[in-house]
């Protein structure tokens, strides 16, 4: 078999899988620098109402990507997403494919997914080697018991 110059750029795992409430199938993520590139990711297929309630911040940049499940029109999200941002918990409503860019230190959540008419993809990408517990729970929403729906 021929050895190619860029073979190391193709990553085939490990991915961690777990079925979570509100997901169409198992979520797939790599949250512990598995690929030695300083980022983490999570891929989730949302099929029913979903929420991540704990307001928190991180010391790294995070992207929350929402992509419609209709392959002929991925901008048609097929759901309504409510997310709060900043110290003021300013609420934003998302109804089309969108990316929420969260800089280090910005408080975010609660996040609520409602009015689902078809499954969509929720992709989280963070510029950190270890995407574990949030840096700072809000005084308004102190840390709650561990709950698998607290992603994002």
C-alpha positions in Angstrom: 0.0 0.0 0.0 1.3 3.4 -0.9 2.2 5.8 1.9 0.7 9.2 1.2 2.2 12.5 2.4 -0.9 13.7 4.3 -2.2 10.5 5.8 -2.1 11.9 9.3 -4.6 14.6 8.4 -7.5 12.0 8.2 -8.8 11.2 11.6 -10.9 8.1 12.0 -11.4 8.0 15.8 -11.6 7.6 18.6 -15.1 9.0 19.0 -17.1 8.5 22.1 -20.7 7.6 21.7 -23.7 7.8 24.1 -27.4 8.0 23.7 -28.8 11.2 25.3 -32.4 12.4 25.8 -33.7 14.4 22.8 -31.1 12.9 20.4 -32.1 10.9 17.3 -29.1 8.6 17.7 -26.0 8.4 19.7 -24.0 11.6 20.1 -20.4 11.5 19.0 -17.8 13.6 20.6 -14.1 14.0 21.3 -13.6 16.2 24.4 -10.1 15.3 25.6 -7.7 16.4 22.9 -7.9 13.0 21.2 -6.6 14.5 18.0 -3.8 16.6 19.5 -4.9 19.8 17.8 -6.2 21.9 20.7 -9.9 21.5 19.8 -12.9 19.5 21.0 -16.1 18.7 19.2 -19.5 17.2 19.7 -22.1 16.1 17.1 -25.7 15.6 18.2 -28.8 14.9 16.2 -31.7 16.6 17.9 -35.2 15.1 17.4 -37.3 16.4 20.3 -37.3 19.2 22.8 -33.9 19.6 24.4 -32.5 22.0 27.0 -29.2 22.9 28.6 -30.2 25.1 31.6 -27.0 26.0 33.4 -25.7 29.5 32.7 -21.9 29.3 32.6 -18.8 30.5 30.8 -15.5 29.0 29.6 -11.9 30.2 29.3 -11.9 29.1 25.7 -13.8 30.0 22.5 -16.8 27.9 21.6 -19.0 27.6 18.5 -22.5 26.2 18.7 -23.6 25.2 15.2 -27.2 24.5 14.3 -27.8 22.9 10.9 -31.1 21.9 9.4 -31.7 18.2 8.7 -33.3 18.7 5.2 -30.5 17.9 2.8 -32.1 20.0 0.1 -32.2 23.1 2.3 -29.9 23.0 5.4 -30.9 26.6 6.2 -34.4 25.3 7.0 -33.7 24.4 10.7 -37.0 22.8 11.4 -37.0 24.0 15.1 -36.9 27.0 17.3 -33.9 27.5 19.6 -33.8 30.0 22.5 -30.3 30.9 23.9 -29.3 33.5 26.4 -26.0 35.3 26.1 -23.9 37.7 28.2 -24.2 38.9 31.8 -27.7 40.3 31.0 -28.8 36.9 29.7 -30.0 38.5 26.5 -32.3 36.1 24.7 -31.9 35.2 21.1 -34.3 33.1 19.0 -32.9 31.0 16.2 -35.1 29.6 13.4 -32.7 29.1 10.6 -29.3 27.4 10.3 -26.9 29.5 12.5 -23.6 29.5 14.4 -23.4 31.1 17.8 -19.8 32.3 18.4 -19.1 32.4 22.2 -15.8 34.1 23.1 -13.8 33.2 26.3 -15.6 34.5 29.4 -19.0 35.1 27.8 -21.9 33.7 29.9 -24.3 31.6 27.9 -27.4 29.5 28.4 -30.0 28.5 29.2 -30.5 27.0 25.8 -33.9 25.5 24.9 -34.9 23.7 21.7 -38.7 23.8 21.0 -41.1 23.5 18.1 -39.3 20.7 16.3 -40.7 19.7 12.9 -37.7 17.6 11.8 -34.4 16.4 13.2 -31.4 18.8 13.0 -27.7 18.7 13.8 -26.2 20.5 16.8 -22.4 20.7 16.4 -20.2 22.1 19.2 -16.6 23.0 18.5 -14.3 24.4 21.2 -10.7 25.7 21.2 -9.6 23.7 24.2 -7.9 20.4 24.8 -10.3 19.4 27.6 -13.9 20.4 27.4 -15.1 19.4 30.9 -17.0 21.3 33.5 -17.9 24.9 32.9 -15.6 27.5 34.4 -18.2 29.6 36.2 -21.8 28.7 37.0 -24.0 31.8 37.2 -25.4 32.9 40.6 -28.8 32.9 38.9 -28.4 29.2 37.9 -26.0 27.5 40.4 -24.5 24.2 39.3 -27.2 21.5 39.2 -26.6 17.8 39.7 -24.8 16.2 36.8 -27.2 15.8 33.9 -26.3 14.6 30.5 -28.5 17.3 28.9 -26.1 20.0 30.2 -24.0 20.2 27.1 -23.3 23.4 25.3 
